[in-house]
């Protein structure tokens, strides 16, 4: 492996109090990999995103997020040849504490369009069984453009020392 990779990431957030508390976020990232080997597998990526997180008086938090990704990737089997993979994603997420510090419900709907087409619906719950132990159950359903839909269930336990 012989490459030069330059990465740049910038993120900023700002809190606004307008009726309720909002956190506005903006982020930019760039990565350029210059492959010095005979294969010339150069990769470039640029990403930009905006988000708004709102915390309400009730134990509800919502996030709206938008991101644009522009990628230049190597073509398999063609030394030095590249192709683009560009897409935009939009997501809306909600988090509600049914019982404060005991049980939280989450839901998210996100869609990706451009060179990748996919919609994801995700719903779950997290139980704080003990002060240091959490148990999470989640279901995610993926509807893919041009590929079969799929879903999965996840059960996780997390213990913090």
C-alpha positions in Angstrom: 0.0 0.0 0.0 1.4 3.3 -1.0 -1.0 6.3 -1.0 -1.4 9.8 0.2 -4.7 10.6 1.8 -5.8 14.1 2.8 -8.9 14.4 5.0 -10.7 17.5 6.2 -13.7 17.7 8.5 -15.5 20.7 9.8 -18.6 20.7 12.0 -20.3 23.5 13.9 -23.5 23.7 16.0 -25.4 26.6 17.4 -28.2 26.6 20.0 -31.3 28.7 19.4 -34.1 29.3 21.9 -37.2 30.1 19.9 -40.4 28.8 21.7 -38.3 25.7 22.5 -34.6 24.7 22.3 -33.2 24.0 18.8 -29.6 22.9 17.9 -28.6 23.8 14.3 -25.7 21.9 12.8 -23.7 22.2 9.7 -20.9 19.8 8.6 -18.5 19.4 5.7 -16.0 16.7 5.0 -13.6 16.0 2.2 -11.3 13.1 1.6 -8.9 12.6 -1.3 -6.8 9.4 -1.6 -4.1 9.4 -4.2 -3.0 5.8 -4.8 0.7 5.7 -5.7 0.7 2.0 -6.7 0.5 0.7 -10.2 -3.3 0.0 -9.6 -4.1 3.8 -9.3 -7.2 3.2 -7.1 -7.8 6.9 -6.4 -10.9 7.9 -4.3 -12.4 11.3 -3.7 -15.3 12.1 -1.4 -17.1 15.4 -0.5 -20.0 15.5 2.0 -22.1 18.4 3.3 -25.0 18.3 5.7 -27.4 20.3 7.7 -29.4 19.3 10.8 -31.9 20.7 13.3 -32.5 19.0 16.6 -35.5 20.2 18.7 -36.1 19.5 22.3 -39.6 20.0 23.5 -41.1 20.6 27.0 -42.4 17.1 27.0 -39.7 14.4 26.9 -39.6 14.5 23.1 -36.6 15.2 20.8 -36.8 15.3 17.0 -34.0 15.7 14.4 -34.3 16.6 10.8 -31.1 16.0 8.8 -30.1 16.5 5.1 -26.8 15.5 3.5 -25.2 15.5 0.1 -22.5 13.0 -0.8 -20.3 13.3 -4.0 -17.9 10.4 -4.6 -15.4 9.5 -7.3 -14.5 5.8 -7.1 -12.2 3.5 -9.1 -13.7 1.2 -11.7 -12.8 -2.4 -11.0 -10.4 -3.9 -13.5 -9.6 -0.6 -15.2 -6.4 1.0 -14.0 -6.9 4.7 -13.4 -10.6 4.7 -14.5 -13.2 6.2 -12.2 -17.0 6.5 -11.8 -19.2 8.7 -9.7 -21.5 7.7 -6.9 -23.5 10.7 -5.8 -26.6 10.7 -3.5 -28.6 12.9 -1.2 -30.2 11.7 2.0 -33.0 13.1 4.2 -33.9 11.8 7.6 -36.5 12.5 10.3 -35.9 11.0 13.7 -37.9 11.1 17.0 -37.0 10.1 20.5 -39.5 10.0 23.3 -38.9 9.1 27.0 -42.0 7.1 28.1 -40.4 6.8 31.6 -37.6 9.2 32.3 -34.3 7.3 32.7 -36.1 4.0 32.4 -37.6 3.5 28.9 -37.1 5.4 25.7 -38.8 4.8 22.3 -37.3 5.9 18.9 -38.4 6.0 15.3 -36.7 7.2 12.2 -37.6 7.5 8.5 -34.9 8.2 6.0 -34.7 8.3 2.3 -31.7 8.3 0.0 -31.9 9.2 -3.7 -29.6 9.8 -6.6 -27.2 7.0 -7.6 -28.5 5.1 -4.5 -32.2 4.7 -3.9 -33.4 3.5 -0.5 -36.0 4.2 2.2 -35.4 3.0 5.7 -38.0 2.8 8.5 -36.5 2.1 12.0 -38.3 1.7 15.3 -37.0 0.7 18.7 -37.0 0.9 22.4 -34.3 1.1 25.1 -34.8 0.0 28.7 -32.4 1.1 31.4 -32.6 -2.2 33.4 -30.0 -1.1 35.9 -28.0 2.1 36.3 -25.1 0.7 34.2 -27.1 -1.8 32.0 -29.2 -1.0 29.0 -31.3 -3.4 26.8 -32.3 -2.3 23.3 -34.7 -3.8 20.8 -34.9 -2.4 17.3 -36.5 -3.3 14.0 -35.4 -1.8 10.7 -37.0 -2.2 7.3 -35.1 -1.3 4.1 -36.9 -0.6 0.8 -34.2 -0.6 -1.9 -34.6 0.7 -5.5 -33.6 -2.1 -7.9 -32.9 -4.6 -5.1 -35.1 -6.7 -2.8 -36.5 -5.1 0.4 -35.1 -6.4 3.7 -35.6 -6.0 7.4 -33.8 -7.1 10.6 -34.4 -7.2 14.3 -31.6 -6.4 16.7 -31.4 -7.1 20.4 -28.5 -5.5 22.2 -27.3 -5.3 25.8 -24.8 -2.7 26.9 -23.0 -2.6 30.3 -21.0 0.5 31.2 -18.3 0.3 33.8 
